[in-house]
Amino acid sequence: MRQNQNENENLDIASKTVRIIKSYPGNAVAKEMQAAPEKVRLRFVANLTLLSNNMETTCTVSPLKSLGANVYELKENGRPAWRCVYYTGVKGVIYVLCVAEKTTNGVDRQLMSTVAQREKALVAAIKAGDE
């Protein structure tokens, strides 16, 4: 498994618990996933499935520490590069927050802003019992 970290429930391949994959917000993430090229979309879906089954991924997974301990990205490098950002703060669930083309060589502030807003809304929805 290619990753940039050592400790992480998200990548615990020893666990036997299968996790559910959800999108938040559902319609926005579905549109973003559809906008990705087929090759990228299939790779993200395959890797999310591997993660949900506690198996090693085929693409790089990195924590987005600036957004919290439970936010990670699947990376598909190339021209253009793509990112699939997800949240693992709820046991048994992987929430996909954003799928987007990376527009810069450094930190993509627009992508990070979108993810931060969605994570905040998701956490509020979970606390309210809406998710």
N, CA, C and O of each residue as an XYZ file, in Angstrom:
524
protein
N       0.849     -1.160      0.000
C       0.000      0.000      0.000
C       0.894      1.221      0.000
O       1.820      1.321      0.804
N       0.623      2.131     -0.884
C       1.415      3.353     -0.951
C       0.712      4.422     -0.141
O      -0.441      4.763     -0.404
N       1.421      4.950      0.850
C       0.848      5.988      1.690
C       1.956      6.814      2.297
O       3.122      6.421      2.267
N       1.598      7.948      2.842
C       2.579      8.847      3.433
C       2.431      8.924      4.945
O       2.675      9.978      5.531
N       2.037      7.832      5.589
C       1.843      7.837      7.027
C       1.956      6.429      7.566
O       1.965      5.468      6.796
N       2.043      6.293      8.883
C       2.164      4.977      9.490
C       0.904      4.558     10.225
O       0.392      3.464      9.989
N       0.391      5.409     11.115
C      -0.769      5.046     11.918
C      -2.041      5.548     11.254
O      -2.058      6.632     10.671
N      -3.130      4.740     11.344
C      -4.336      5.197     10.668
C      -5.408      4.122     10.635
O      -5.205      3.082     10.008
N      -6.528      4.335     11.281
C      -7.651      3.393     11.232
C      -8.143      3.246      9.816
O      -8.590      2.173      9.411
N      -8.061      4.320      9.067
C      -8.540      4.352      7.701
C      -7.889      3.295      6.826
O      -8.523      2.765      5.913
N      -6.639      2.990      7.096
C      -5.905      2.052      6.262
C      -5.598      0.765      7.006
O      -4.649      0.063      6.658
N      -6.374      0.447      8.012
C      -6.152     -0.740      8.822
C      -6.592     -1.977      8.056
O      -7.772     -2.328      8.070
N      -5.661     -2.635      7.391
C      -6.021     -3.797      6.582
C      -6.181     -5.055      7.426
O      -6.598     -6.092      6.911
N      -5.854     -4.980      8.723
C      -6.034     -6.129      9.597
C      -7.484     -6.249     10.069
O      -7.916     -7.324     10.486
N      -8.223     -5.165     10.005
C      -9.613     -5.161     10.449
C     -10.471     -6.029      9.541
O     -10.232     -6.120      8.337
N     -11.453     -6.653     10.125
C     -12.369     -7.495      9.345
C     -13.683     -6.785      9.041
O     -14.543     -7.340      8.356
N     -13.843     -5.574      9.540
C     -15.082     -4.838      9.356
C     -15.117     -4.182      7.979
O     -14.240     -3.390      7.634
N     -16.135     -4.520      7.202
C     -16.327     -3.880      5.902
C     -17.004     -2.544      6.142
O     -17.975     -2.459      6.894
N     -16.496     -1.506      5.508
C     -17.060     -0.173      5.684
C     -17.940      0.200      4.501
O     -17.696     -0.217      3.368
N     -18.951      0.980      4.780
C     -19.874      1.477      3.765
C     -19.262      2.734      3.149
O     -18.629      3.525      3.848
N     -19.451      2.917      1.846
C     -18.992      4.131      1.171
C     -20.207      5.008      0.910
O     -21.174      4.573      0.284
N     -20.152      6.253      1.399
C     -21.215      7.225      1.164
C     -20.598      8.491      0.588
O     -19.404      8.740      0.756
N     -21.404      9.276     -0.081
C     -20.961     10.567     -0.607
C     -21.657     11.681      0.156
O     -22.844     11.583      0.469
N     -20.910     12.747      0.455
C     -21.507     13.899      1.123
C     -20.905     15.174      0.559
O     -19.684     15.328      0.595
N     -21.702     16.086      0.043
C     -23.117     15.919     -0.300
C     -23.261     15.036     -1.538
O     -22.513     15.163     -2.507
N     -24.230     14.152     -1.478
C     -24.388     13.119     -2.491
C     -24.442     13.594     -3.928
O     -23.694     13.095     -4.769
N     -25.311     14.547     -4.228
C     -25.463     15.004     -5.618
C     -24.208     15.680     -6.140
O     -23.822     15.467     -7.289
N     -23.569     16.489     -5.314
C     -22.365     17.208     -5.750
C     -21.227     16.236     -6.035
O     -20.545     16.359     -7.053
N     -21.020     15.278     -5.150
C     -19.940     14.311     -5.343
C     -20.221     13.436     -6.560
O     -19.300     13.102     -7.305
N     -21.478     13.062     -6.772
C     -21.831     12.259     -7.951
C     -21.505     13.014     -9.238
O     -20.970     12.433    -10.182
N     -21.828     14.307     -9.276
C     -21.510     15.130    -10.456
C     -20.005     15.232    -10.662
O     -19.515     15.132    -11.786
N     -19.281     15.430     -9.573
C     -17.825     15.537     -9.668
C     -17.211     14.232    -10.164
O     -16.304     14.241    -10.996
N     -17.705     13.125     -9.653
C     -17.185     11.818    -10.075
C     -17.460     11.601    -11.560
O     -16.602     11.093    -12.281
N     -18.645     11.981    -12.018
C     -18.993     11.835    -13.438
C     -18.136     12.727    -14.326
O     -17.877     12.387    -15.480
N     -17.694     13.865    -13.798
C     -16.873     14.794    -14.575
C     -15.442     14.294    -14.751
O     -14.734     14.733    -15.657
N     -15.022     13.388    -13.897
C     -13.665     12.838    -14.004
C     -13.585     11.923    -15.218
O     -14.571     11.274    -15.568
N     -12.427     11.863    -15.861
C     -12.262     10.927    -16.975
C     -12.538      9.494    -16.511
O     -12.291      9.157    -15.353
N     -13.041      8.668    -17.401
C     -13.439      7.304    -17.032
C     -12.320      6.539    -16.328
O     -12.571      5.859    -15.333
N     -11.110      6.640    -16.825
C      -9.973      5.929    -16.227
C      -9.770      6.352    -14.771
O      -9.548      5.510    -13.901
N      -9.845      7.642    -14.516
C      -9.676      8.182    -13.163
C     -10.840      7.744    -12.283
O     -10.640      7.294    -11.154
N     -12.049      7.877    -12.801
C     -13.250      7.494    -12.052
C     -13.189      6.024    -11.641
O     -13.448      5.691    -10.484
N     -12.851      5.153    -12.577
C     -12.779      3.720    -12.280
C     -11.696      3.422    -11.245
O     -11.874      2.566    -10.378
N     -10.593      4.123    -11.339
C      -9.504      3.909    -10.376
C      -9.921      4.357     -8.975
O      -9.634      3.672     -7.994
N     -10.597      5.505     -8.879
C     -11.069      5.961     -7.571
C     -12.099      4.993     -6.990
O     -12.023      4.647     -5.811
N     -13.046      4.562     -7.791
C     -14.071      3.625     -7.312
C     -13.417      2.326     -6.845
O     -13.770      1.791     -5.794
N     -12.472      1.826     -7.621
C     -11.780      0.590     -7.244
C     -11.022      0.761     -5.928
O     -11.059     -0.121     -5.070
N     -10.342      1.886     -5.769
C      -9.573      2.111     -4.549
C     -10.456      2.365     -3.338
O     -10.109      1.949     -2.233
N     -11.580      3.032     -3.515
C     -12.529      3.190     -2.409
C     -13.082      1.834     -1.987
O     -13.275      1.577     -0.799
N     -13.333      0.978     -2.955
C     -13.810     -0.377     -2.657
C     -12.744     -1.156     -1.890
O     -13.056     -1.860     -0.929
N     -11.501     -1.031     -2.309
C     -10.409     -1.681     -1.579
C     -10.344     -1.163     -0.144
O     -10.229     -1.950      0.796
N     -10.416      0.151      0.027
C     -10.401      0.734      1.372
C     -11.564      0.220      2.213
O     -11.389     -0.113      3.385
N     -12.741      0.157      1.619
C     -13.923     -0.276      2.373
C     -13.803     -1.726      2.824
O     -14.418     -2.130      3.812
N     -13.017     -2.500      2.103
C     -12.799     -3.906      2.446
C     -11.470     -4.129      3.166
O     -11.001     -5.260      3.290
N     -10.870     -3.034      3.638
C      -9.633     -3.089      4.415
C      -8.494     -3.751      3.659
O      -7.719     -4.524      4.222
N      -8.407     -3.437      2.382
C      -7.355     -3.985      1.533
C      -6.418     -2.861      1.098
O      -6.763     -1.682      1.183
N      -5.241     -3.236      0.638
C      -4.262     -2.256      0.186
C      -4.738     -1.568     -1.085
O      -5.313     -2.198     -1.973
N      -4.489     -0.271     -1.157
C      -4.877      0.505     -2.334
C      -3.809      0.415     -3.415
O      -2.667      0.040     -3.150
N      -4.196      0.762     -4.626
C      -3.249      0.773     -5.742
C      -2.777      2.180     -6.069
O      -1.893      2.354     -6.909
N      -3.343      3.173     -5.428
C      -2.859      4.535     -5.633
C      -2.453      5.136     -4.288
O      -2.772      4.592     -3.231
N      -1.768      6.229     -4.343
C      -1.243      6.872     -3.142
C      -2.370      7.463     -2.302
O      -3.283      8.105     -2.822
N      -2.287      7.234     -0.995
C      -3.225      7.803     -0.031
C      -2.424      8.711      0.892
O      -1.395      8.306      1.432
N      -2.898      9.936      1.070
C      -2.211     10.879      1.958
C      -3.206     11.526      2.905
O      -4.334     11.826      2.515
N      -2.790     11.745      4.159
C      -3.660     12.471      5.084
C      -3.647     13.958      4.740
O      -2.630     14.493      4.298
N      -4.764     14.606      4.943
C      -4.836     16.065      4.792
C      -4.901     16.631      6.206
O      -5.961     17.048      6.673
N      -3.768     16.641      6.870
C      -3.686     16.992      8.289
C      -4.231     18.379      8.593
O      -4.738     18.617      9.689
N      -4.133     19.292      7.640
C      -4.646     20.645      7.874
C      -6.165     20.649      8.018
O      -6.737     21.608      8.538
N      -6.825     19.577      7.558
C      -8.284     19.488      7.648
C      -8.746     18.554      8.762
O      -9.947     18.357      8.942
N      -7.821     17.984      9.501
C      -8.190     17.118     10.606
C      -7.620     15.723     10.459
O      -7.090     15.352      9.411
N      -7.740     14.963     11.529
C      -7.134     13.632     11.593
C      -7.842     12.595     10.736
O      -7.279     11.527     10.494
N      -9.035     12.863     10.275
C      -9.821     11.850      9.569
C     -10.065     12.166      8.103
O     -10.971     11.594      7.498
N      -9.283     13.057      7.521
C      -9.477     13.443      6.122
C      -8.257     12.994      5.312
O      -7.113     13.281      5.665
N      -8.537     12.282      4.217
C      -7.487     11.706      3.376
C      -7.794     11.967      1.915
O      -8.923     12.294      1.546
N      -6.765     11.816      1.089
C      -6.979     11.945     -0.345
C      -6.358     10.766     -1.078
O      -5.269     10.300     -0.745
N      -7.082     10.301     -2.081
C      -6.535      9.372     -3.062
C      -5.964     10.246     -4.160
O      -6.617     11.188     -4.608
N      -4.751      9.943     -4.597
C      -4.093     10.771     -5.607
C      -3.974     10.026     -6.926
O      -3.527      8.881     -6.975
N      -4.377     10.691     -7.976
C      -4.176     10.209     -9.343
C      -3.368     11.293    -10.044
O      -3.919     12.282    -10.526
N      -2.055     11.094    -10.095
C      -1.182     12.103    -10.696
C      -1.171     11.969    -12.206
O      -1.521     10.924    -12.754
N      -0.775     13.013    -12.853
C      -0.744     13.063    -14.307
C      -1.096     14.470    -14.742
O      -1.063     15.410    -13.949
N      -1.425     14.596    -15.988
C      -1.833     15.896    -16.535
C      -3.202     15.746    -17.148
O      -3.327     15.216    -18.252
N      -4.214     16.191    -16.473
C      -4.224     16.814    -15.149
C      -4.203     15.774    -14.028
O      -4.478     14.594    -14.245
N      -3.873     16.241    -12.836
C      -3.924     15.394    -11.646
C      -5.337     15.465    -11.064
O      -6.023     16.478    -11.201
N      -5.759     14.387    -10.417
C      -7.084     14.330     -9.798
C      -6.951     13.898     -8.352
O      -6.011     13.194     -7.983
N      -7.912     14.331     -7.529
C      -7.953     13.966     -6.121
C      -9.358     13.511     -5.743
O     -10.358     14.057     -6.208
N      -9.400     12.501     -4.891
C     -10.652     12.033     -4.294
C     -10.443     12.149     -2.788
O      -9.640     11.418     -2.208
N     -11.163     13.065     -2.163
C     -10.973     13.348     -0.743
C     -12.108     12.702      0.043
O     -13.278     12.800     -0.328
N     -11.735     12.034      1.145
C     -12.747     11.337      1.934
C     -12.493     11.487      3.426
O     -11.401     11.851      3.864
N     -13.552     11.188      4.200
C     -13.564     11.374      5.650
C     -13.842     10.034      6.314
O     -14.733      9.299      5.890
N     -13.069      9.713      7.367
C     -13.227      8.425      8.044
C     -13.544      8.573      9.530
O     -13.262      7.668     10.316
N     -14.119      9.687      9.914
C     -14.371      9.951     11.325
C     -15.543      9.206     11.934
O     -15.783      9.318     13.136
N     -16.278      8.447     11.132
C     -17.402      7.656     11.632
C     -17.055      6.187     11.433
O     -16.778      5.757     10.313
N     -17.068      5.427     12.501
C     -16.704      4.013     12.414
C     -17.620      3.285     11.431
O     -18.843      3.400     11.499
N     -17.011      2.545     10.530
C     -17.770      1.738      9.586
C     -18.204      2.454      8.322
O     -18.885      1.866      7.482
N     -17.818      3.734      8.171
C     -18.254      4.506      7.003
C     -17.076      5.292      6.427
O     -16.262      5.847      7.165
N     -17.001      5.328      5.105
C     -16.080      6.211      4.393
C     -16.958      7.210      3.650
O     -17.742      6.821      2.784
N     -16.834      8.488      3.980
C     -17.598      9.537      3.304
C     -16.719     10.201      2.251
O     -15.688     10.784      2.586
N     -17.111     10.120      0.992
C     -16.401     10.828     -0.069
C     -16.899     12.268     -0.043
O     -18.097     12.519     -0.173
N     -15.975     13.212      0.124
C     -16.327     14.627      0.238
C     -16.160     15.393     -1.062
O     -16.891     16.351     -1.315
N     -15.209     14.986     -1.887
C     -14.928     15.760     -3.088
C     -14.092     14.941     -4.070
O     -13.199     14.194     -3.672
N     -14.392     15.092     -5.340
C     -13.574     14.545     -6.423
C     -13.299     15.720     -7.344
O     -14.227     16.335     -7.870
N     -12.022     16.034     -7.540
C     -11.711     17.232     -8.317
C     -10.372     17.122     -9.027
O      -9.469     16.392     -8.620
N     -10.295     17.879    -10.100
C      -9.032     18.043    -10.809
C      -8.171     18.987     -9.982
O      -8.641     20.040     -9.550
N      -6.932     18.623     -9.764
C      -6.013     19.484     -9.014
C      -5.475     20.521     -9.974
O      -4.943     20.188    -11.032
N      -5.616     21.776     -9.601
C      -5.319     22.854    -10.543
C      -3.969     23.526    -10.336
O      -3.588     24.388    -11.128
N      -3.230     23.148     -9.282
C      -1.938     23.787     -9.032
C      -0.892     22.741     -8.678
O      -1.223     21.597     -8.366
N       0.372     23.142     -8.731
C       1.447     22.247     -8.308
C       1.566     22.190     -6.795
O       2.014     21.182     -6.249
N       1.179     23.238     -6.120
C       1.242     23.287     -4.664
C      -0.108     22.927     -4.070
O      -0.840     22.095     -4.608
N      -0.425     23.564     -2.958
C      -1.712     23.353     -2.300
C      -2.805     23.986     -3.149
O      -2.711     25.156     -3.521
N      -3.834     23.217     -3.451
C      -4.974     23.724     -4.216
C      -5.959     24.320     -3.214
O      -6.771     23.603     -2.629
N      -5.883     25.630     -3.023
C      -6.684     26.292     -1.988
C      -8.188     26.179     -2.240
O      -8.965     26.056     -1.293
N      -8.598     26.219     -3.486
C     -10.023     26.087     -3.792
C     -10.520     24.695     -3.399
O     -11.591     24.564     -2.806
N      -9.761     23.672     -3.722
C     -10.118     22.304     -3.347
C     -10.166     22.163     -1.830
O     -11.106     21.577     -1.293
N      -9.164     22.693     -1.134
C      -9.123     22.596      0.324
C     -10.293     23.342      0.961
O     -10.852     22.883      1.957
N     -10.662     24.484      0.396
C     -11.794     25.252      0.907
C     -13.097     24.469      0.749
O     -13.912     24.415      1.670
N     -13.284     23.869     -0.416
C     -14.484     23.060     -0.667
C     -14.555     21.893      0.307
O     -15.605     21.630      0.893
N     -13.444     21.199      0.477
C     -13.407     20.046      1.384
C     -13.676     20.484      2.818
O     -14.429     19.822      3.532
N     -13.076     21.582      3.250
C     -13.279     22.071      4.616
C     -14.748     22.401      4.869
O     -15.283     22.063      5.925
N     -15.403     23.056      3.915
C     -16.825     23.391      4.056
C     -17.675     22.127      4.134
O     -18.576     22.029      4.967
N     -17.389     21.173      3.276
C     -18.176     19.934      3.264
C     -17.937     19.103      4.515
O     -18.871     18.504      5.050
N     -16.701     19.060      4.984
C     -16.412     18.319      6.212
C     -17.156     18.938      7.389
O     -17.740     18.222      8.203
N     -17.138     20.251      7.481
C     -17.838     20.952      8.563
C     -19.338     20.647      8.510
O     -19.948     20.370      9.543
N     -19.932     20.697      7.318
C     -21.360     20.401      7.160
C     -21.657     18.942      7.495
O     -22.679     18.643      8.112
N     -20.775     18.038      7.093
C     -20.965     16.614      7.387
C     -20.925     16.357      8.885
O     -21.794     15.671      9.422
N     -19.930     16.898      9.557
C     -19.809     16.704     11.004
C     -21.046     17.259     11.716
O     -21.542     16.644     12.660
N     -21.545     18.410     11.274
C     -22.761     18.987     11.864
C     -23.962     18.078     11.609
O     -24.787     17.877     12.501
N     -24.067     17.528     10.400
C     -25.178     16.626     10.067
C     -25.111     15.349     10.902
O     -26.140     14.840     11.347
N     -23.914     14.839     11.112
C     -23.748     13.633     11.936
C     -24.163     13.921     13.370
O     -24.879     13.127     13.980
N     -23.720     15.051     13.915
C     -24.074     15.418     15.293
C     -25.573     15.626     15.443
O     -26.143     15.327     16.493
N     -26.218     16.141     14.388
C     -27.665     16.378     14.423
C     -28.456     15.101     14.154
O     -29.682     15.090     14.267
N     -27.755     14.030     13.798
C     -28.428     12.767     13.506
C     -29.010     12.698     12.114
O     -29.820     11.817     11.824
N     -28.610     13.619     11.241
C     -29.134     13.650      9.876
C     -28.324     12.799      8.916
O     -28.720     12.624      7.764
N     -27.216     12.277      9.360
C     -26.362     11.500      8.454
C     -25.935     10.223      9.113
O     -25.210      9.431      8.510
